[in-house]
């Protein structure tokens, strides 16, 4: 199976915080600026490949990690929603832009096209905000 990944690199991502079943006016909308520098799909070498989405983004200091809060799949719309919390480093660290790696396990993927939304927050007390969107094309 060949996997292609296309990052939606637009100057702004319009995201709706909730879908309105009636198709009526949205209650909230905002512009998200992406901070993801690179995205790739990696897989193990087993007969039924297990896929992982790997993202890299710059953070203000070294030592940042990410806690995956949820990965929700909507088979009807081929949409994956990933929510994560940014976890800052402990102690005093240098103020230097540093890459941080995010690994999101996807498991086995059926052939098709998937829209992936990445929502982030800086503390568990805050709501998730849209951070990035991309397409995964699996063949």
C-alpha positions as CSV (number, residue, x, y, z in Angstrom):
1,X,0.0,0.0,0.0
2,X,1.4,3.4,-0.9
3,X,0.7,6.3,1.3
4,X,0.8,9.9,0.2
5,X,0.4,12.9,2.5
6,X,-0.6,16.4,1.3
7,X,-0.4,19.1,3.8
8,X,-3.0,21.8,3.3
9,X,-0.7,24.8,3.2
10,X,-3.0,27.7,3.0
11,X,-2.5,31.0,4.7
12,X,-5.5,30.3,6.9
13,X,-7.6,27.4,8.0
14,X,-11.2,28.2,8.7
15,X,-12.4,25.8,11.3
16,X,-15.9,25.4,12.9
17,X,-15.9,24.4,16.5
18,X,-19.0,22.3,16.0
19,X,-21.0,21.0,13.1
20,X,-24.5,22.2,12.7
21,X,-26.7,19.3,11.5
22,X,-29.3,21.7,10.0
23,X,-26.7,23.4,7.9
24,X,-27.6,26.7,9.6
25,X,-25.2,29.5,10.5
26,X,-22.1,28.6,12.5
27,X,-21.9,29.5,16.1
28,X,-18.1,30.0,16.2
29,X,-15.4,30.3,13.6
30,X,-11.7,31.3,13.7
31,X,-8.6,31.3,11.7
32,X,-5.8,28.9,12.7
33,X,-2.2,29.5,11.7
34,X,-0.3,26.3,11.2
35,X,2.9,25.7,13.1
36,X,3.6,22.2,11.7
37,X,6.8,22.2,9.7
38,X,6.7,18.7,8.3
39,X,4.4,15.8,8.1
40,X,5.0,12.2,7.0
41,X,3.5,8.7,7.3
42,X,5.7,5.9,8.6
43,X,4.8,2.2,8.7
44,X,6.1,-1.0,10.1
45,X,7.2,-3.7,7.8
46,X,4.5,-6.3,8.8
47,X,2.1,-7.9,6.3
48,X,-0.7,-5.7,7.5
49,X,1.0,-2.4,7.9
50,X,0.5,-0.3,11.0
51,X,0.8,3.5,10.2
52,X,1.9,6.4,12.3
53,X,1.5,10.1,11.4
54,X,4.7,11.9,12.3
55,X,4.6,15.7,12.6
56,X,7.3,18.2,13.4
57,X,6.8,21.7,14.7
58,X,9.0,24.4,16.2
59,X,8.5,25.2,19.8
60,X,9.9,28.2,21.7
61,X,12.3,26.1,23.8
62,X,13.8,22.6,23.8
63,X,12.0,19.8,25.8
64,X,8.4,20.1,24.6
65,X,6.4,17.0,24.3
66,X,2.8,16.3,23.3
67,X,0.1,14.3,25.1
68,X,-2.5,12.8,22.7
69,X,-5.8,13.4,24.3
70,X,-7.9,11.7,21.7
71,X,-8.0,10.3,18.1
72,X,-11.5,10.2,16.8
73,X,-12.4,8.6,13.5
74,X,-15.6,9.3,11.6
75,X,-15.9,6.6,8.9
76,X,-18.9,8.2,7.2
77,X,-16.9,11.4,6.4
78,X,-13.4,9.9,6.3
79,X,-12.3,12.4,8.9
80,X,-9.8,12.0,11.7
81,X,-9.8,14.5,14.6
82,X,-6.7,14.5,16.7
83,X,-6.6,16.4,20.0
84,X,-3.5,16.9,22.0
85,X,-2.0,19.0,24.8
86,X,1.4,20.7,24.5
87,X,3.6,19.8,27.6
88,X,6.3,22.3,28.3
89,X,9.8,21.4,29.7
90,X,10.5,21.2,33.4
91,X,12.8,23.7,34.9
92,X,14.8,26.5,33.2
93,X,15.7,26.0,29.5
94,X,17.2,28.2,26.8
95,X,14.9,30.4,24.7
96,X,15.8,28.8,21.4
97,X,13.4,27.6,18.7
98,X,13.6,23.9,18.7
99,X,11.9,21.1,16.7
100,X,9.4,18.9,18.5
101,X,8.2,15.6,17.1
102,X,4.6,14.4,17.4
103,X,3.8,10.7,16.7
104,X,0.1,9.9,16.2
105,X,-0.7,6.1,15.9
106,X,-3.2,5.5,13.1
107,X,-3.2,1.7,13.1
108,X,-4.3,0.0,9.9
109,X,-5.7,2.2,7.2
110,X,-8.1,1.2,4.4
111,X,-7.5,2.6,1.0
112,X,-9.0,6.0,0.6
113,X,-8.6,9.7,1.3
114,X,-8.8,11.0,4.9
115,X,-9.1,14.6,6.2
116,X,-7.1,15.0,9.4
117,X,-7.7,17.8,11.8
118,X,-5.2,18.6,14.5
119,X,-6.5,20.5,17.6
120,X,-4.1,21.6,20.3
121,X,-4.1,23.3,23.7
122,X,-1.4,24.5,26.1
123,X,-3.0,23.3,29.3
124,X,-5.7,20.8,30.2
125,X,-7.8,23.7,31.6
126,X,-8.1,25.4,28.2
127,X,-10.2,24.2,25.2
128,X,-8.5,22.7,22.2
129,X,-8.0,25.1,19.2
130,X,-7.5,24.2,15.6
131,X,-3.8,23.9,14.7
132,X,-3.4,22.1,11.4
133,X,-5.2,20.2,8.7
134,X,-3.9,17.7,6.2
135,X,-5.0,15.0,3.8
136,X,-3.8,11.4,3.9
137,X,-4.3,9.5,0.6
138,X,-3.8,5.7,1.1
139,X,-3.5,3.4,-1.9
